Each structure stands twice: as C-alpha cells, then as structure tokens.
Amino acid sequence: MSPEAKLELAPLIARVSEGADLTAAEAEGAFTTVMSGEATHVAMAAFLIALRTKGVVPSEIAGGVRALRRAMRPVASERTHELVDTCGTGAAACARSTCPPRPP
C-alpha cells in the first residue's frame, strides 16, 4: 500500500469493533482518509471510539503518526519567537493551552 493510500473506514470500524488490531498500513490508510477530509464526522467518531474501546496497539499508533506527520504543514515565519503552540504537546516551553498569554 502506498503511503498516501486512503482506506474506507466502514470495514475497518467493523473489524476494530470486533476486537481486531489494525496493521500499521491499515491505520495509516484510515488516518489518511480522516486527514484528507473525505471521512464523515460520524465515520471519524465511530473509528476513534472503536479504537478507544478496543484499546490501541503500537501498530495503530505508528500508522496514525505516519499519516498525521504527512498531513502536517510547515509554518514559515521570520518571527518564530512570536508563534505559540496551541496543541498542548509539551513541545513548546509554554503552550497556549497550559500557560497564560504574555502581556504585550
């Protein structure tokens, strides 16, 4: 499967709901579909709930990470010192979600 391959979520939701683990390639394809905007909100929710209910395994995390990294877009700026991390990953010294803004 090519790294950009998208997969239909319905069959994967059914398999995960029955307790099956996805391969990294399957998870990557599912998350590529989600990140492309082609999945409905209901399908995305069902997929994520199925994974959460079953419990994720390393292959599913690895595939999801690959798809999410491929979907990332760089932010070009000469004023990087003014950029704020809003996702709360802890990558920044002070993320917007966890620290108050600095006064101007």
Biopython code that builds the backbone (N, CA, C, O; Angstrom):
import numpy as np
from Bio.PDB.StructureBuilder import StructureBuilder

atoms = [
    (1, "MET", "N", (0.847, -1.174, 0.000)),
    (1, "MET", "CA", (0.000, 0.000, 0.000)),
    (1, "MET", "C", (0.891, 1.235, 0.000)),
    (1, "MET", "O", (1.862, 1.311, 0.753)),
    (2, "SER", "N", (0.549, 2.212, -0.861)),
    (2, "SER", "CA", (1.348, 3.434, -0.909)),
    (2, "SER", "C", (1.070, 4.269, 0.334)),
    (2, "SER", "O", (-0.012, 4.175, 0.913)),
    (3, "PRO", "N", (2.036, 5.085, 0.748)),
    (3, "PRO", "CA", (1.847, 5.887, 1.957)),
    (3, "PRO", "C", (0.649, 6.828, 1.877)),
    (3, "PRO", "O", (0.079, 7.187, 2.908)),
    (4, "GLU", "N", (0.258, 7.235, 0.662)),
    (4, "GLU", "CA", (-0.864, 8.161, 0.516)),
    (4, "GLU", "C", (-2.198, 7.447, 0.343)),
    (4, "GLU", "O", (-3.222, 8.103, 0.156)),
    (5, "ALA", "N", (-2.210, 6.120, 0.402)),
    (5, "ALA", "CA", (-3.437, 5.356, 0.160)),
    (5, "ALA", "C", (-4.474, 5.630, 1.234)),
    (5, "ALA", "O", (-4.188, 5.605, 2.431)),
    (6, "LYS", "N", (-5.687, 5.893, 0.769)),
    (6, "LYS", "CA", (-6.803, 6.100, 1.681)),
    (6, "LYS", "C", (-7.603, 4.805, 1.741)),
    (6, "LYS", "O", (-7.673, 4.072, 0.755)),
    (7, "LEU", "N", (-8.191, 4.528, 2.862)),
    (7, "LEU", "CA", (-8.996, 3.321, 3.024)),
    (7, "LEU", "C", (-10.405, 3.689, 3.456)),
    (7, "LEU", "O", (-10.623, 4.682, 4.151)),
    (8, "GLU", "N", (-11.350, 2.873, 3.032)),
    (8, "GLU", "CA", (-12.729, 3.023, 3.503)),
    (8, "GLU", "C", (-12.744, 2.718, 4.994)),
    (8, "GLU", "O", (-12.155, 1.729, 5.431)),
    (9, "LEU", "N", (-13.404, 3.551, 5.770)),
    (9, "LEU", "CA", (-13.410, 3.358, 7.218)),
    (9, "LEU", "C", (-14.383, 2.272, 7.669)),
    (9, "LEU", "O", (-14.107, 1.584, 8.652)),
    (10, "ALA", "N", (-15.508, 2.097, 6.985)),
    (10, "ALA", "CA", (-16.539, 1.166, 7.456)),
    (10, "ALA", "C", (-16.009, -0.242, 7.729)),
    (10, "ALA", "O", (-16.285, -0.785, 8.799)),
    (11, "PRO", "N", (-15.257, -0.861, 6.806)),
    (11, "PRO", "CA", (-14.765, -2.212, 7.098)),
    (11, "PRO", "C", (-13.775, -2.231, 8.271)),
    (11, "PRO", "O", (-13.727, -3.191, 9.040)),
    (12, "LEU", "N", (-12.993, -1.163, 8.392)),
    (12, "LEU", "CA", (-12.033, -1.107, 9.500)),
    (12, "LEU", "C", (-12.752, -0.906, 10.836)),
    (12, "LEU", "O", (-12.361, -1.483, 11.850)),
    (13, "ILE", "N", (-13.792, -0.093, 10.828)),
    (13, "ILE", "CA", (-14.587, 0.109, 12.041)),
    (13, "ILE", "C", (-15.190, -1.219, 12.490)),
    (13, "ILE", "O", (-15.182, -1.544, 13.677)),
    (14, "ALA", "N", (-15.710, -1.978, 11.537)),
    (14, "ALA", "CA", (-16.308, -3.274, 11.865)),
    (14, "ALA", "C", (-15.269, -4.211, 12.470)),
    (14, "ALA", "O", (-15.536, -4.856, 13.484)),
    (15, "ARG", "N", (-14.101, -4.293, 11.866)),
    (15, "ARG", "CA", (-13.047, -5.176, 12.378)),
    (15, "ARG", "C", (-12.590, -4.758, 13.767)),
    (15, "ARG", "O", (-12.459, -5.595, 14.661)),
    (16, "VAL", "N", (-12.350, -3.468, 13.950)),
    (16, "VAL", "CA", (-11.888, -2.977, 15.253)),
    (16, "VAL", "C", (-12.976, -3.197, 16.308)),
    (16, "VAL", "O", (-12.677, -3.551, 17.449)),
    (17, "SER", "N", (-14.229, -2.985, 15.924)),
    (17, "SER", "CA", (-15.350, -3.197, 16.865)),
    (17, "SER", "C", (-15.441, -4.640, 17.329)),
    (17, "SER", "O", (-15.949, -4.917, 18.415)),
    (18, "GLU", "N", (-14.946, -5.566, 16.502)),
    (18, "GLU", "CA", (-14.932, -6.989, 16.865)),
    (18, "GLU", "C", (-13.676, -7.371, 17.628)),
    (18, "GLU", "O", (-13.492, -8.532, 17.993)),
    (19, "GLY", "N", (-12.803, -6.384, 17.872)),
    (19, "GLY", "CA", (-11.608, -6.642, 18.670)),
    (19, "GLY", "C", (-10.330, -6.863, 17.889)),
    (19, "GLY", "O", (-9.289, -7.150, 18.479)),
    (20, "ALA", "N", (-10.389, -6.735, 16.561)),
    (20, "ALA", "CA", (-9.190, -6.949, 15.745)),
    (20, "ALA", "C", (-8.270, -5.736, 15.796)),
    (20, "ALA", "O", (-8.727, -4.594, 15.838)),
    (21, "ASP", "N", (-6.975, -6.003, 15.793)),
    (21, "ASP", "CA", (-5.980, -4.941, 15.720)),
    (21, "ASP", "C", (-5.699, -4.630, 14.254)),
    (21, "ASP", "O", (-5.724, -5.523, 13.408)),
    (22, "LEU", "N", (-5.429, -3.353, 13.957)),
    (22, "LEU", "CA", (-5.073, -2.956, 12.601)),
    (22, "LEU", "C", (-3.566, -3.019, 12.418)),
    (22, "LEU", "O", (-2.802, -2.816, 13.362)),
    (23, "THR", "N", (-3.152, -3.302, 11.192)),
    (23, "THR", "CA", (-1.734, -3.209, 10.882)),
    (23, "THR", "C", (-1.380, -1.725, 10.805)),
    (23, "THR", "O", (-2.267, -0.874, 10.748)),
    (24, "ALA", "N", (-0.096, -1.422, 10.803)),
    (24, "ALA", "CA", (0.328, -0.028, 10.669)),
    (24, "ALA", "C", (-0.163, 0.552, 9.343)),
    (24, "ALA", "O", (-0.581, 1.709, 9.293)),
    (25, "ALA", "N", (-0.115, -0.240, 8.268)),
    (25, "ALA", "CA", (-0.567, 0.232, 6.960)),
    (25, "ALA", "C", (-2.066, 0.528, 6.962)),
    (25, "ALA", "O", (-2.506, 1.515, 6.373)),
    (26, "GLU", "N", (-2.847, -0.321, 7.621)),
    (26, "GLU", "CA", (-4.293, -0.086, 7.702)),
    (26, "GLU", "C", (-4.600, 1.174, 8.509)),
    (26, "GLU", "O", (-5.430, 1.989, 8.108)),
    (27, "ALA", "N", (-3.935, 1.326, 9.630)),
    (27, "ALA", "CA", (-4.153, 2.513, 10.458)),
    (27, "ALA", "C", (-3.727, 3.767, 9.707)),
    (27, "ALA", "O", (-4.402, 4.795, 9.764)),
    (28, "GLU", "N", (-2.610, 3.675, 9.008)),
    (28, "GLU", "CA", (-2.143, 4.818, 8.225)),
    (28, "GLU", "C", (-3.161, 5.184, 7.154)),
    (28, "GLU", "O", (-3.452, 6.363, 6.955)),
    (29, "GLY", "N", (-3.700, 4.194, 6.467)),
    (29, "GLY", "CA", (-4.710, 4.460, 5.444)),
    (29, "GLY", "C", (-5.969, 5.073, 6.029)),
    (29, "GLY", "O", (-6.558, 5.977, 5.438)),
    (30, "ALA", "N", (-6.380, 4.584, 7.189)),
    (30, "ALA", "CA", (-7.575, 5.125, 7.846)),
    (30, "ALA", "C", (-7.354, 6.577, 8.255)),
    (30, "ALA", "O", (-8.203, 7.432, 8.003)),
    (31, "PHE", "N", (-6.229, 6.852, 8.876)),
    (31, "PHE", "CA", (-5.957, 8.225, 9.303)),
    (31, "PHE", "C", (-5.696, 9.147, 8.116)),
    (31, "PHE", "O", (-5.960, 10.346, 8.203)),
    (32, "THR", "N", (-5.186, 8.614, 7.016)),
    (32, "THR", "CA", (-5.031, 9.416, 5.799)),
    (32, "THR", "C", (-6.402, 9.826, 5.285)),
    (32, "THR", "O", (-6.587, 10.964, 4.856)),
    (33, "THR", "N", (-7.366, 8.911, 5.324)),
    (33, "THR", "CA", (-8.736, 9.229, 4.931)),
    (33, "THR", "C", (-9.310, 10.309, 5.834)),
    (33, "THR", "O", (-9.929, 11.260, 5.356)),
    (34, "VAL", "N", (-9.105, 10.165, 7.135)),
    (34, "VAL", "CA", (-9.605, 11.165, 8.090)),
    (34, "VAL", "C", (-8.969, 12.524, 7.809)),
    (34, "VAL", "O", (-9.673, 13.531, 7.727)),
    (35, "MET", "N", (-7.648, 12.562, 7.660)),
    (35, "MET", "CA", (-6.951, 13.825, 7.481)),
    (35, "MET", "C", (-7.223, 14.461, 6.113)),
    (35, "MET", "O", (-7.039, 15.668, 5.952)),
    (36, "SER", "N", (-7.654, 13.678, 5.136)),
    (36, "SER", "CA", (-7.956, 14.224, 3.806)),
    (36, "SER", "C", (-9.280, 14.974, 3.796)),
    (36, "SER", "O", (-9.571, 15.715, 2.857)),
    (37, "GLY", "N", (-10.084, 14.784, 4.840)),
    (37, "GLY", "CA", (-11.388, 15.423, 4.894)),
    (37, "GLY", "C", (-12.476, 14.629, 4.187)),
    (37, "GLY", "O", (-13.606, 15.101, 4.060)),
    (38, "GLU", "N", (-12.143, 13.423, 3.726)),
    (38, "GLU", "CA", (-13.111, 12.613, 2.987)),
    (38, "GLU", "C", (-14.015, 11.764, 3.884)),
    (38, "GLU", "O", (-15.031, 11.241, 3.426)),
    (39, "ALA", "N", (-13.653, 11.630, 5.138)),
    (39, "ALA", "CA", (-14.490, 10.842, 6.064)),
    (39, "ALA", "C", (-15.558, 11.743, 6.670)),
    (39, "ALA", "O", (-15.313, 12.918, 6.945)),
    (40, "THR", "N", (-16.732, 11.186, 6.874)),
    (40, "THR", "CA", (-17.791, 11.962, 7.532)),
    (40, "THR", "C", (-17.470, 12.079, 9.020)),
    (40, "THR", "O", (-16.664, 11.319, 9.558)),
    (41, "HIS", "N", (-18.106, 13.031, 9.663)),
    (41, "HIS", "CA", (-17.913, 13.179, 11.110)),
    (41, "HIS", "C", (-18.342, 11.916, 11.854)),
    (41, "HIS", "O", (-17.707, 11.517, 12.830)),
    (42, "VAL", "N", (-19.411, 11.299, 11.392)),
    (42, "VAL", "CA", (-19.907, 10.077, 12.030)),
    (42, "VAL", "C", (-18.886, 8.945, 11.873)),
    (42, "VAL", "O", (-18.612, 8.219, 12.829)),
    (43, "ALA", "N", (-18.327, 8.796, 10.680)),
    (43, "ALA", "CA", (-17.333, 7.741, 10.445)),
    (43, "ALA", "C", (-16.078, 7.990, 11.283)),
    (43, "ALA", "O", (-15.524, 7.059, 11.867)),
    (44, "MET", "N", (-15.632, 9.252, 11.342)),
    (44, "MET", "CA", (-14.453, 9.562, 12.168)),
    (44, "MET", "C", (-14.706, 9.224, 13.628)),
    (44, "MET", "O", (-13.868, 8.608, 14.287)),
    (45, "ALA", "N", (-15.866, 9.631, 14.126)),
    (45, "ALA", "CA", (-16.197, 9.360, 15.525)),
    (45, "ALA", "C", (-16.278, 7.857, 15.776)),
    (45, "ALA", "O", (-15.745, 7.368, 16.772)),
    (46, "ALA", "N", (-16.927, 7.134, 14.900)),
    (46, "ALA", "CA", (-17.054, 5.684, 15.070)),
    (46, "ALA", "C", (-15.690, 5.010, 15.063)),
    (46, "ALA", "O", (-15.438, 4.111, 15.865)),
    (47, "PHE", "N", (-14.808, 5.436, 14.162)),
    (47, "PHE", "CA", (-13.469, 4.861, 14.085)),
    (47, "PHE", "C", (-12.687, 5.127, 15.368)),
    (47, "PHE", "O", (-12.093, 4.212, 15.938)),
    (48, "LEU", "N", (-12.689, 6.363, 15.813)),
    (48, "LEU", "CA", (-11.931, 6.716, 17.023)),
    (48, "LEU", "C", (-12.503, 6.051, 18.272)),
    (48, "LEU", "O", (-11.753, 5.614, 19.144)),
    (49, "ILE", "N", (-13.823, 5.976, 18.358)),
    (49, "ILE", "CA", (-14.454, 5.321, 19.509)),
    (49, "ILE", "C", (-14.150, 3.829, 19.494)),
    (49, "ILE", "O", (-13.884, 3.242, 20.543)),
    (50, "ALA", "N", (-14.185, 3.206, 18.316)),
    (50, "ALA", "CA", (-13.867, 1.779, 18.216)),
    (50, "ALA", "C", (-12.436, 1.515, 18.680)),
    (50, "ALA", "O", (-12.186, 0.568, 19.426)),
    (51, "LEU", "N", (-11.491, 2.360, 18.232)),
    (51, "LEU", "CA", (-10.099, 2.199, 18.668)),
    (51, "LEU", "C", (-9.976, 2.380, 20.178)),
    (51, "LEU", "O", (-9.303, 1.602, 20.855)),
    (52, "ARG", "N", (-10.627, 3.402, 20.689)),
    (52, "ARG", "CA", (-10.538, 3.696, 22.130)),
    (52, "ARG", "C", (-11.147, 2.568, 22.955)),
    (52, "ARG", "O", (-10.597, 2.178, 23.985)),
    (53, "THR", "N", (-12.267, 2.053, 22.508)),
    (53, "THR", "CA", (-12.952, 0.980, 23.237)),
    (53, "THR", "C", (-12.126, -0.303, 23.235)),
    (53, "THR", "O", (-12.007, -0.976, 24.259)),
    (54, "LYS", "N", (-11.556, -0.636, 22.070)),
    (54, "LYS", "CA", (-10.728, -1.838, 21.954)),
    (54, "LYS", "C", (-9.410, -1.664, 22.687)),
    (54, "LYS", "O", (-8.903, -2.596, 23.312)),
    (55, "GLY", "N", (-8.864, -0.465, 22.603)),
    (55, "GLY", "CA", (-7.524, -0.205, 23.120)),
    (55, "GLY", "C", (-6.547, -0.236, 21.964)),
    (55, "GLY", "O", (-6.497, -1.210, 21.212)),
    (56, "VAL", "N", (-5.771, 0.825, 21.818)),
    (56, "VAL", "CA", (-4.860, 0.901, 20.681)),
    (56, "VAL", "C", (-3.598, 0.090, 20.930)),
    (56, "VAL", "O", (-3.167, -0.093, 22.069)),
    (57, "VAL", "N", (-3.025, -0.386, 19.847)),
    (57, "VAL", "CA", (-1.777, -1.156, 19.899)),
    (57, "VAL", "C", (-0.706, -0.368, 19.145)),
    (57, "VAL", "O", (-1.036, 0.534, 18.375)),
    (58, "PRO", "N", (0.560, -0.693, 19.353)),
    (58, "PRO", "CA", (1.643, 0.071, 18.720)),
    (58, "PRO", "C", (1.525, 0.220, 17.203)),
    (58, "PRO", "O", (1.849, 1.282, 16.671)),
    (59, "SER", "N", (1.074, -0.806, 16.499)),
    (59, "SER", "CA", (0.964, -0.688, 15.043)),
    (59, "SER", "C", (-0.055, 0.381, 14.645)),
    (59, "SER", "O", (0.133, 1.073, 13.645)),
    (60, "GLU", "N", (-1.122, 0.518, 15.415)),
    (60, "GLU", "CA", (-2.140, 1.528, 15.117)),
    (60, "GLU", "C", (-1.611, 2.931, 15.409)),
    (60, "GLU", "O", (-1.887, 3.872, 14.665)),
    (61, "ILE", "N", (-0.866, 3.062, 16.474)),
    (61, "ILE", "CA", (-0.267, 4.356, 16.799)),
    (61, "ILE", "C", (0.753, 4.744, 15.728)),
    (61, "ILE", "O", (0.768, 5.885, 15.266)),
    (62, "ALA", "N", (1.600, 3.799, 15.335)),
    (62, "ALA", "CA", (2.627, 4.076, 14.327)),
    (62, "ALA", "C", (1.996, 4.507, 13.006)),
    (62, "ALA", "O", (2.444, 5.474, 12.389)),
    (63, "GLY", "N", (0.965, 3.799, 12.573)),
    (63, "GLY", "CA", (0.297, 4.161, 11.321)),
    (63, "GLY", "C", (-0.372, 5.517, 11.411)),
    (63, "GLY", "O", (-0.304, 6.311, 10.473)),
    (64, "GLY", "N", (-1.019, 5.787, 12.535)),
    (64, "GLY", "CA", (-1.646, 7.092, 12.732)),
    (64, "GLY", "C", (-0.635, 8.218, 12.729)),
    (64, "GLY", "O", (-0.868, 9.268, 12.131)),
    (65, "VAL", "N", (0.475, 8.004, 13.388)),
    (65, "VAL", "CA", (1.523, 9.030, 13.436)),
    (65, "VAL", "C", (2.065, 9.315, 12.038)),
    (65, "VAL", "O", (2.270, 10.473, 11.676)),
    (66, "ARG", "N", (2.296, 8.265, 11.253)),
    (66, "ARG", "CA", (2.806, 8.478, 9.892)),
    (66, "ARG", "C", (1.838, 9.328, 9.066)),
    (66, "ARG", "O", (2.255, 10.246, 8.359)),
    (67, "ALA", "N", (0.547, 9.017, 9.162)),
    (67, "ALA", "CA", (-0.447, 9.786, 8.407)),
    (67, "ALA", "C", (-0.524, 11.223, 8.903)),
    (67, "ALA", "O", (-0.599, 12.153, 8.100)),
    (68, "LEU", "N", (-0.505, 11.411, 10.203)),
    (68, "LEU", "CA", (-0.601, 12.762, 10.754)),
    (68, "LEU", "C", (0.644, 13.584, 10.427)),
    (68, "LEU", "O", (0.538, 14.775, 10.137)),
    (69, "ARG", "N", (1.804, 12.968, 10.470)),
    (69, "ARG", "CA", (3.030, 13.693, 10.106)),
    (69, "ARG", "C", (3.008, 14.105, 8.642)),
    (69, "ARG", "O", (3.445, 15.204, 8.301)),
    (70, "ARG", "N", (2.506, 13.236, 7.778)),
    (70, "ARG", "CA", (2.436, 13.563, 6.357)),
    (70, "ARG", "C", (1.446, 14.708, 6.116)),
    (70, "ARG", "O", (1.610, 15.478, 5.170)),
    (71, "ALA", "N", (0.426, 14.822, 6.962)),
    (71, "ALA", "CA", (-0.581, 15.871, 6.798)),
    (71, "ALA", "C", (-0.133, 17.217, 7.369)),
    (71, "ALA", "O", (-0.753, 18.241, 7.082)),
    (72, "MET", "N", (0.919, 17.231, 8.162)),
    (72, "MET", "CA", (1.391, 18.481, 8.766)),
    (72, "MET", "C", (1.852, 19.451, 7.693)),
    (72, "MET", "O", (2.371, 19.047, 6.653)),
    (73, "ARG", "N", (1.659, 20.714, 7.954)),
    (73, "ARG", "CA", (2.121, 21.762, 7.049)),
    (73, "ARG", "C", (3.033, 22.703, 7.832)),
    (73, "ARG", "O", (2.670, 23.177, 8.908)),
    (74, "PRO", "N", (4.217, 22.970, 7.286)),
    (74, "PRO", "CA", (5.134, 23.872, 7.993)),
    (74, "PRO", "C", (4.607, 25.302, 7.997)),
    (74, "PRO", "O", (3.883, 25.715, 7.091)),
    (75, "VAL", "N", (4.976, 26.033, 9.011)),
    (75, "VAL", "CA", (4.617, 27.436, 9.115)),
    (75, "VAL", "C", (5.901, 28.237, 8.929)),
    (75, "VAL", "O", (6.808, 28.171, 9.758)),
    (76, "ALA", "N", (5.969, 28.982, 7.855)),
    (76, "ALA", "CA", (7.152, 29.798, 7.593)),
    (76, "ALA", "C", (6.958, 31.173, 8.222)),
    (76, "ALA", "O", (5.942, 31.834, 8.007)),
    (77, "SER", "N", (7.933, 31.583, 8.987)),
    (77, "SER", "CA", (7.849, 32.886, 9.626)),
    (77, "SER", "C", (9.240, 33.349, 10.021)),
    (77, "SER", "O", (10.073, 32.558, 10.464)),
    (78, "GLU", "N", (9.474, 34.624, 9.855)),
    (78, "GLU", "CA", (10.720, 35.200, 10.350)),
    (78, "GLU", "C", (10.550, 35.620, 11.802)),
    (78, "GLU", "O", (11.515, 36.036, 12.444)),
    (79, "ARG", "N", (9.343, 35.515, 12.321)),
    (79, "ARG", "CA", (9.050, 35.941, 13.692)),
    (79, "ARG", "C", (8.666, 34.736, 14.546)),
    (79, "ARG", "O", (7.668, 34.773, 15.265)),
    (80, "THR", "N", (9.457, 33.673, 14.466)),
    (80, "THR", "CA", (9.130, 32.451, 15.178)),
    (80, "THR", "C", (9.049, 32.653, 16.686)),
    (80, "THR", "O", (8.356, 31.898, 17.368)),
    (81, "HIS", "N", (9.719, 33.624, 17.203)),
    (81, "HIS", "CA", (9.662, 33.890, 18.643)),
    (81, "HIS", "C", (8.275, 34.354, 19.080)),
    (81, "HIS", "O", (7.977, 34.369, 20.274)),
    (82, "GLU", "N", (7.418, 34.735, 18.120)),
    (82, "GLU", "CA", (6.064, 35.179, 18.432)),
    (82, "GLU", "C", (5.018, 34.085, 18.197)),
    (82, "GLU", "O", (3.840, 34.283, 18.494)),
    (83, "LEU", "N", (5.440, 32.932, 17.667)),
    (83, "LEU", "CA", (4.499, 31.842, 17.429)),
    (83, "LEU", "C", (4.174, 31.139, 18.737)),
    (83, "LEU", "O", (5.013, 31.046, 19.633)),
    (84, "VAL", "N", (2.960, 30.651, 18.835)),
    (84, "VAL", "CA", (2.503, 29.988, 20.053)),
    (84, "VAL", "C", (2.014, 28.585, 19.702)),
    (84, "VAL", "O", (1.253, 28.405, 18.751)),
    (85, "ASP", "N", (2.451, 27.602, 20.468)),
    (85, "ASP", "CA", (1.984, 26.234, 20.309)),
    (85, "ASP", "C", (0.610, 26.139, 20.961)),
    (85, "ASP", "O", (0.468, 26.405, 22.154)),
    (86, "THR", "N", (-0.401, 25.763, 20.185)),
    (86, "THR", "CA", (-1.763, 25.692, 20.733)),
    (86, "THR", "C", (-2.255, 24.272, 20.962)),
    (86, "THR", "O", (-3.396, 24.078, 21.381)),
    (87, "CYS", "N", (-1.413, 23.271, 20.695)),
    (87, "CYS", "CA", (-1.922, 21.905, 20.787)),
    (87, "CYS", "C", (-1.598, 21.223, 22.112)),
    (87, "CYS", "O", (-2.125, 20.143, 22.379)),
    (88, "GLY", "N", (-0.764, 21.806, 22.936)),
    (88, "GLY", "CA", (-0.524, 21.237, 24.257)),
    (88, "GLY", "C", (0.292, 19.971, 24.270)),
    (88, "GLY", "O", (0.077, 19.120, 25.134)),
    (89, "THR", "N", (1.235, 19.808, 23.334)),
    (89, "THR", "CA", (2.053, 18.603, 23.291)),
    (89, "THR", "C", (3.212, 18.658, 24.263)),
    (89, "THR", "O", (3.834, 17.637, 24.555)),
    (90, "GLY", "N", (3.503, 19.848, 24.766)),
    (90, "GLY", "CA", (4.664, 20.000, 25.627)),
    (90, "GLY", "C", (5.924, 20.310, 24.853)),
    (90, "GLY", "O", (6.996, 20.444, 25.442)),
    (91, "ALA", "N", (5.811, 20.427, 23.530)),
    (91, "ALA", "CA", (6.986, 20.707, 22.703)),
    (91, "ALA", "C", (7.493, 22.125, 22.920)),
    (91, "ALA", "O", (8.688, 22.388, 22.792)),
    (92, "ALA", "N", (6.598, 23.022, 23.244)),
    (92, "ALA", "CA", (6.991, 24.405, 23.500)),
    (92, "ALA", "C", (7.196, 24.593, 25.003)),
    (92, "ALA", "O", (6.650, 23.855, 25.823)),
    (93, "ALA", "N", (7.974, 25.572, 25.326)),
    (93, "ALA", "CA", (8.210, 25.850, 26.748)),
    (93, "ALA", "C", (6.901, 26.221, 27.434)),
    (93, "ALA", "O", (6.687, 25.901, 28.603)),
    (94, "CYS", "N", (6.038, 26.892, 26.703)),
    (94, "CYS", "CA", (4.765, 27.311, 27.278)),
    (94, "CYS", "C", (3.703, 27.222, 26.196)),
    (94, "CYS", "O", (3.643, 28.084, 25.319)),
    (95, "ALA", "N", (2.886, 26.217, 26.241)),
    (95, "ALA", "CA", (1.820, 26.049, 25.261)),
    (95, "ALA", "C", (0.632, 26.927, 25.630)),
    (95, "ALA", "O", (0.377, 27.176, 26.809)),
    (96, "ARG", "N", (-0.085, 27.390, 24.630)),
    (96, "ARG", "CA", (-1.250, 28.257, 24.836)),
    (96, "ARG", "C", (-2.302, 27.558, 25.706)),
    (96, "ARG", "O", (-3.024, 28.207, 26.463)),
    (97, "SER", "N", (-2.376, 26.258, 25.590)),
    (97, "SER", "CA", (-3.401, 25.530, 26.339)),
    (97, "SER", "C", (-3.069, 25.403, 27.824)),
    (97, "SER", "O", (-3.934, 25.064, 28.632)),
    (98, "THR", "N", (-1.818, 25.676, 28.178)),
    (98, "THR", "CA", (-1.439, 25.474, 29.579)),
    (98, "THR", "C", (-0.868, 26.706, 30.265)),
    (98, "THR", "O", (-0.694, 26.698, 31.484)),
    (99, "CYS", "N", (-0.573, 27.756, 29.523)),
    (99, "CYS", "CA", (0.018, 28.957, 30.119)),
    (99, "CYS", "C", (-0.767, 30.192, 29.711)),
    (99, "CYS", "O", (-1.326, 30.245, 28.616)),
    (100, "PRO", "N", (-0.809, 31.176, 30.582)),
    (100, "PRO", "CA", (-1.480, 32.414, 30.210)),
    (100, "PRO", "C", (-0.645, 33.194, 29.187)),
    (100, "PRO", "O", (0.575, 33.034, 29.136)),
    (101, "PRO", "N", (-1.286, 34.025, 28.384)),
    (101, "PRO", "CA", (-0.525, 34.805, 27.396)),
    (101, "PRO", "C", (0.378, 35.823, 28.076)),
    (101, "PRO", "O", (0.105, 36.289, 29.182)),
    (102, "ARG", "N", (1.458, 36.152, 27.384)),
    (102, "ARG", "CA", (2.353, 37.187, 27.878)),
    (102, "ARG", "C", (1.749, 38.546, 27.617)),
    (102, "ARG", "O", (1.120, 38.751, 26.579)),
    (103, "PRO", "N", (1.925, 39.480, 28.535)),
    (103, "PRO", "CA", (1.431, 40.844, 28.249)),
    (103, "PRO", "C", (2.221, 41.456, 27.092)),
    (103, "PRO", "O", (3.399, 41.148, 26.913)),
    (104, "PRO", "N", (1.575, 42.321, 26.308)),
    (104, "PRO", "CA", (2.271, 42.936, 25.152)),
    (104, "PRO", "C", (3.435, 43.810, 25.563)),
    (104, "PRO", "O", (4.107, 44.386, 24.707)),
]
sb = StructureBuilder()
sb.init_structure("model")
sb.init_model(0)
sb.init_chain("A")
sb.init_seg("    ")
for serial, (resi, resn, name, xyz) in enumerate(atoms, 1):
    if name == "N":
        sb.init_residue(resn, " ", resi, " ")
    sb.init_atom(name, np.array(xyz, "f"), 0.0, 1.0, " ", f" {name:<3s}", serial, name[0])
structure = sb.get_structure()
